[in-house]
Amino acid sequence: MDTVERLIASTQELLWERGYVGTSPKAIQERAGAGQGSMYHHFRGKPDLAVTAMRRSAAELRAQADAVLGEGDSAVARLGGYLERERDPLRGCRVGRMAMDPEVIGSEELRRPVDETFTWLRDRLAGIVAEGVATGELSAELDPSDTAAAVAAVVQGGYVLARAAGSREPFDRAVRGAAALLAAARA
């Protein structure tokens, strides 16, 4: 792995572990095994490197979600697959973690990859709900956009509950509850 890739990968991990505020250029350089000169040769500074790392993390999350959302023969199965896919709830979401950081939220440049990722996810989920409504699998009472927002919120909120409890159990309960609600919404 070349220096640029090590810097990006190290920043991805540190942002996930510590957030933006807790990730220093020195920590990035140490983890990447790169000197200060290398970092500033390839990136204008911490914000530039962080945006690059966040975009990479966002692309990886979208690819994982898209793969799961493409599997299954029904809307409920596809949504259930997304809810129930293997995750480490105690680590949380590497993109959602950034929404908790005041410097990320305070900067349009840093916030953009987070917002774009969650907009993409809600749109993707809403499309699946809309398909389910159109085919008669899901109740016509469901609003696709609202339901998609609820599914995304269950996962992100489940991470928060799990981390607060120091146990994956609250996450698993939230996911099971959402899956049961979707199953009950069958037409």
VENGIFEN-V342520 format. One record per residue. N is the residue number from 1. RES is the residue in three letters. OMEGA is omega in whole degrees, 0 to 359 (NA if undefined). Layout:
BEGIN
n: <N;N>
res: <RES;RES>
omega: <OMEGA;OMEGA>
END
This chain:
BEGIN
n: <1;2;3;4;5;6;7;8;9;10;11;12;13;14;15;16;17;18;19;20;21;22;23;24;25;26;27;28;29;30;31;32;33;34;35;36;37;38;39;40;41;42;43;44;45;46;47;48;49;50;51;52;53;54;55;56;57;58;59;60;61;62;63;64;65;66;67;68;69;70;71;72;73;74;75;76;77;78;79;80;81;82;83;84;85;86;87;88;89;90;91;92;93;94;95;96;97;98;99;100;101;102;103;104;105;106;107;108;109;110;111;112;113;114;115;116;117;118;119;120;121;122;123;124;125;126;127;128;129;130;131;132;133;134;135;136;137;138;139;140;141;142;143;144;145;146;147;148;149;150;151;152;153;154;155;156;157;158;159;160;161;162;163;164;165;166;167;168;169;170;171;172;173;174;175;176;177;178;179;180;181;182;183;184;185;186;187>
res: <MET;ASP;THR;VAL;GLU;ARG;LEU;ILE;ALA;SER;THR;GLN;GLU;LEU;LEU;TRP;GLU;ARG;GLY;TYR;VAL;GLY;THR;SER;PRO;LYS;ALA;ILE;GLN;GLU;ARG;ALA;GLY;ALA;GLY;GLN;GLY;SER;MET;TYR;HIS;HIS;PHE;ARG;GLY;LYS;PRO;ASP;LEU;ALA;VAL;THR;ALA;MET;ARG;ARG;SER;ALA;ALA;GLU;LEU;ARG;ALA;GLN;ALA;ASP;ALA;VAL;LEU;GLY;GLU;GLY;ASP;SER;ALA;VAL;ALA;ARG;LEU;GLY;GLY;TYR;LEU;GLU;ARG;GLU;ARG;ASP;PRO;LEU;ARG;GLY;CYS;ARG;VAL;GLY;ARG;MET;ALA;MET;ASP;PRO;GLU;VAL;ILE;GLY;SER;GLU;GLU;LEU;ARG;ARG;PRO;VAL;ASP;GLU;THR;PHE;THR;TRP;LEU;ARG;ASP;ARG;LEU;ALA;GLY;ILE;VAL;ALA;GLU;GLY;VAL;ALA;THR;GLY;GLU;LEU;SER;ALA;GLU;LEU;ASP;PRO;SER;ASP;THR;ALA;ALA;ALA;VAL;ALA;ALA;VAL;VAL;GLN;GLY;GLY;TYR;VAL;LEU;ALA;ARG;ALA;ALA;GLY;SER;ARG;GLU;PRO;PHE;ASP;ARG;ALA;VAL;ARG;GLY;ALA;ALA;ALA;LEU;LEU;ALA;ALA;ALA;ARG;ALA>
omega: <181;186;181;180;178;179;180;182;179;179;177;182;181;177;180;183;192;187;182;183;183;180;180;174;180;179;178;182;180;182;182;185;183;179;180;180;179;181;184;172;185;183;181;181;182;181;180;178;180;179;178;179;180;177;177;179;179;179;178;178;179;180;178;181;181;179;181;181;177;182;177;184;178;179;181;178;180;178;177;177;177;181;190;181;183;179;171;186;181;174;181;182;182;176;179;179;182;180;180;185;184;179;177;181;180;182;180;181;181;182;187;180;179;180;180;181;181;173;178;182;180;178;180;178;180;178;179;177;179;176;180;177;182;181;181;178;180;180;177;178;182;172;184;181;179;180;178;178;179;179;179;181;178;181;182;178;177;176;181;180;180;180;180;182;185;183;179;186;178;177;181;179;180;180;178;179;179;178;178;177;177;179;179;181;177;182;NA>
END
